[in-house]
Amino acid sequence: MSNKSYNEESIRVLKGLEPVRQRPGMYTRTESPLHIVQEVIDNAADEALAGFSKQIQVTMHPDGSVTVEDDGRGIPVGLHPEEGAPVAELVFTRLHAGGKFDKKGGGAYAFSGGLHGVGVSVTNALSRRLELVIWRDGAAHRMLFADGDVVEPIAEVPELARRKSGTRVRVWPDNKFFDSPTIPVAELTHLLRSKAVLMAGVKVSLTIEKTGDTQVWQYQSGLAGYLSEALAGVELRVPLFEGEQFAEADSDTFADGEGAQWVVGWADEGSVFRESYVNLIPTPAGGTHESGLREGLFAAVKSFADMHGLLPKGVKLLPEDVFARTSFVLSAKVLDPQFQGQIKERLNSRDAVRLVGGFVKSALELWLNSHVEYGKRLAELAIRVAQARAKSAQKVEKRKSSGVAVLPGKLTDCESSDVGRTEVFLVEGDSAGGSAKMGRDKQFQAILPLRGKVLNAWEVDRDRLFANNEIHDISVAIGVDPHGPGDSPDLSGLRYGRICILSDADVDGSHIQVLLLTLFYKHFPRLVELGHVHVARPPLFRVDVPAQGKRPARKIYCLDAGELEALQDKLRKEGVREGAWSISRFKGLGEMSPEQLWETTMNPDTRRMLPVGYGDMDALATTRMFDMLMGKGESAQRRTWLEEKGNLADVDV
């Protein structure tokens, strides 16, 4: 028995900013300090977005520090009524403190860049020194932090007082937390220029003291000029399509002020330029607002093509046919944005698909029907892309078709044969398979239900694999034969770009996942190496939140108990009455309606899919681990391992 005990003393509670300093990669990008400086810039931009600031000045000093100054309202300097500490101190030293949680009555910030509750507290945690100066109500206050702690409490500084309001933050990043101490000037310049583009009339400047250079950006009319600049020299098929729309106070579906600004251009050739933002925060990984733009553009172009009878026989338009040659700048305003991860690179808010998609569709339909010639040119471009796609798929099909085994009868196949799009879901059980079949997008999603537990294939010889019906069906359905780690299998017959394991979010479901992952690691390793294998993550809980004021009732899904707890905390902070929401736990996939399964687990825009890779272990260590866990004669080793590592397991009992 291991002497490593697990008792009350084993639990360590990280306080204040300790979690950030221990695991900085969970809260920020650690390649350089750019992102922690961006958090300060985002706060200044939120003041401008709220209409209180007209100028943001950023200065890079020779000692590696950076100053960000705005002429907004200035952070409140008094004591917090409940916490009894200065508000400015809470903002910089508490992970879940800020002016953006208060949404009641509009709050201090009706729209802001996300609500993960971290922001400048992470900046402070990862800086060896941070100096804060606040101008407010005719006085100046100063505060100093070191290594995340207050070293000089907030105090009035008469010599700094002048007739102004605003905030100045000077940050000295702590280089030990970053791969490189240097902030990439090109990326910072791009970030600041895009802020100016998105906030018409606000002046944004960058000064580099070492060289004496200062750049100033101020755009009176932003997005169209920015995209025209980016597409200089590219011949556009139709003039830029520009628009904006925001929900009114009497909207039943969206909050007052939610909506988007956009400018879109189409060109026959050349590289495309795409940038999106949510409440001025750049979202380089896209997200649901970009999905909404894509859906809206597609729906409008398809509707125009159908109305004018432009589609040739046999041509079926898909969203990517319209989107393939599209360049855009999109700026969405979402009341309570949900991002993937702390660094806010991808928007996950599901409502944003309908929000942006609905506004863009109606605006583009109006534009196309007012300019019929433009509509015809756009439809021609989309049809040409669709024909090229269909031709390419036919070539692949001919190459694959000879000698292919008869597909399993229980496989519900998809219509497309473009491996870049297609995916097959290996679903546990027939009842879940039925929901998946009804809820899927039959254009590119196939379903293969599995009956019962799959064979543990770890010690099964390759030539005996096909004696098992389930493994035989999986191999034939995906179009790849079993192979070993050193082999070079023929992947020309691969029928699906993604192979998705979809099982219940419980112990049995995890067991099926492990058996399938064992099969792919042992007998289809090339598919794992190339990133074709994924694990779908269905939610365990559904929370029904009643309507609040103008905000309609919501259904929110949580993967696990941790997410459920975090969501309930968030609802309390939003002012939802305790107990007003109801929580349902899904016993299995079969309990979900097709619509729920599509929305939470199968829709590429809103699902959470885990790609399967080898992690940090090398091939030998991974194989040894599988031997110990899955080998028939390894029960003694498994027992020892469980005694040592069992404390790390999440057990669902």
Residue, then its C-alpha position, 0 to 999 in steps of 0.5 A: m500500500s502506498n504511504k501517500s495518503y489522501n486526507e484533510e491536510s491534502i487539500r490546499v486552498l489557493k487564495g487571492l491571485e495564487p491560482v494565476r501565478q501557479r498556472p498562468g497558462m490557464y488564464t492568459r497566453t504565455e508566449s509574451p506579455l501582450h495579452i495581460v496588457q490587452e486586458v488593460i486596453d480592453n478596460a479602457a475600450d469598455e469605457a469608450l464603448a459605454g460612451f465615456s472615453k474619447q482617447i486611449q494612449v498606450t506607451m511602451h517604455p524602455d524598461g519593458s513596462v507599458t502604460v495605458e491611459d484613458d479619459g473615462r470616468g476613472i475607477p471608483v476610489g471609495l470603499h466597497p459597501e460589502e467588502g469594506a476594501p477600496v474598490a480599486e484594490l478589489v478590481f486588481t486583486r480579486l479574480h471575480a470582481g469588476g464593474k461588468f457583473d452588474k447588469k441590473g438597470g443597465g449596470a455600469y457597462a451594458f456591453s463589455g468584453g466578457l464576464h469570466g471575472v478575471g481581466v486586470s487581476v490577471t495582469n496584476a498577478l503576472s506583473r512584478r509591479l503595477e502602478l495605478v493612477i485615477w482621476r475622479d471628482g477633481a482629485a487624483h489617487r495613486m496605488l502601487f502593487a508588487d507581485g499582485d499584492v498592495v504595497e502602497p494603499i490608495a491615497e490622494v496625490p494632490e500634485l497629480a490632480r488636474r481637471k480631468s477624469g480617467t485611469r492610468v495603469r503602468v504595468w511591469p510584466d514579470n518575465k518569469f511567467f512568459d516565454s519571451p519578455t518582448i511584446p510583439v509591436a506588430e500585434l499590439t499595433h494591429l490590436l490598437r488600430s482595430k480598436a480605433v476602427l471599431m469605435a468611430g471617433v475615438k482617438v487611439s495612440l501608441t508611443i514607443e519611447k525608445t525610438g520616439d515614434t508615435q502612431v495615432w488612429q482615428y476613424q470617423s467611419g470605421l469598418a468599410g475603410y478598414l476592409s477596403e484598406a485590407l483588400a487594396g488591389v483585390e478586384l471585388r465582384v460587387p461593392l462592399f455590403e455594409g450594414e448595422q442593426f441593433a435590437e430595440a428596447d421592445s424586442d421580445t428576443f434580444a436585449d436592448g442594444e444587442g446586434a452587430q455592425w458588418v462590412v462584407g466583400w466578395a472577390d473571385e480570387g486572392s486571399v480573403f481577409r476576416e476579422s471579428y470582434v465581440n464588444l471590441i474584444p478580438t475573436p481570432a478563433g471566430g465563434t457563434h457570431e461568425s457562424g451567424l454571419r455565414e448563415g445569414l449571408f447564405a440564407a439571403v443569397k440562396s433565397f435570391a437565387d431561388m426566387h430568380g430561378l438561377l440554380p442549375k439543375g442538380v446544383k445544391l448550394l451550401p453555406e460554404d459555397v457562399f462563404a468561401r470567397t467572402s472577406f469581412v469585418l464583423s463587430a457584434k454587441v452581445l449583452d452577456p458574452q460567453f467565451q471559450g477559455q479565459i483568453k476570449e479567442r472564440l465566442n460560444s454564446r448560442d444566441a449570437v447565431r440567431l442574433v447576427g444571422g437574422f439581422v444580416k439575412s434581412a439586410l442582405e435580402l433587401w440589398l440584393n433585391s434593390h440591386v438585382e445585378y449584384g445579386k446575380r453576380l453573387a449567385e454566379l460566384a456561389i454556383r461556380v464554387a458549388q460546381a467545383r466542390a461537386k466535381s471534386a467529390q465525384k473524383v474522390e468517389k470514383r477512386k474509392s468505389s472499387g472493391v469497397a465492402v458493402l456498408p453496414g445496414k445499421l449505418t445511416d450515411c450522409e449525403s456528402s462525400d467530401v472528407g473535409r466536411t463529413e463526420v460519423f458518430l459512433v453512438e452508444g445504443d439504439s435509442a440514442g442512435g434514433s435521436a442522433k439520426m433525427g437530430r443530425d444534419k444529414q448533409f454531412q453527418a452519419i450515424l453508426p449505432l453500436r449495440g452493447k460494449v465493444l470488444n476490448a481489442w488491446e490483445v486481439d490479433r489483427d486477423r481476428l478483429f473482424a470476427n467481432n461484428e461491431i469492429h467489422d462495421i466500424s472499419v467498413a463504415i470509415g473505409v480504413d483497414p486495421h493497421g499497426p503503429g509502423d504501417s503506412p495504411d491506405l487512407s484513400g478510402l477514408r469516408y469521414g474526416r471526423i470519427c466522433i465517439l458519442s456516449d452517455a456522460d456517465v460511467d458506462g459511457s466512459h467505459i465505452q469511450v475507453l474501449l473505442l479509444t483502445l481500438f483506435y490506438k491499437h488498430f487504427p493509430r494513423l487516424v489518431e495521429l492525423g487528428h481524425v478521432h474525436v470524443a463528443r461531450p454531451p451535457l450532464f445537466r440542463v438548467d431552465v432559467p425563467a424570463q427576466g424583464k426583457r430577457p426571455a427564458r433560457k435553457i443552459y446546458c452544463l457538462d458537469a457538476g463544476e460547470l453547474e456550480a459556476l453557472q448558478d453563481k453567475l445567475r445569482k450575480e445576474g440577480v436571478r432569484e435563488g431557486a427560480w431556475s430548475i435543474s434536470r440531469f440527463k440519465g443518458l443520450g436516449e433521454m434527449s430529444p433530437e433538437q437537444l442532442w443537435e444543439t448541445t452535442m452535434n451542431p458544429d457551431t455550439r457543441r464541445m468536441l474533444p480531439v484525441g491526441y497522444g498528449d505529453m507521453d511518448a509512444l512507448a509510455t502510452t503503450r505501457m499505460f494501455d498494457m497496464l490498464m487494458g491487458k488481461g493479465e495485468s490485474a495486480q499492476r492495475r490494483t497497485w496503480l489504483e492504490e497510488k493514483g485512485n485519489l485523482a479519479d472523478v468517480d460518478v456513484 
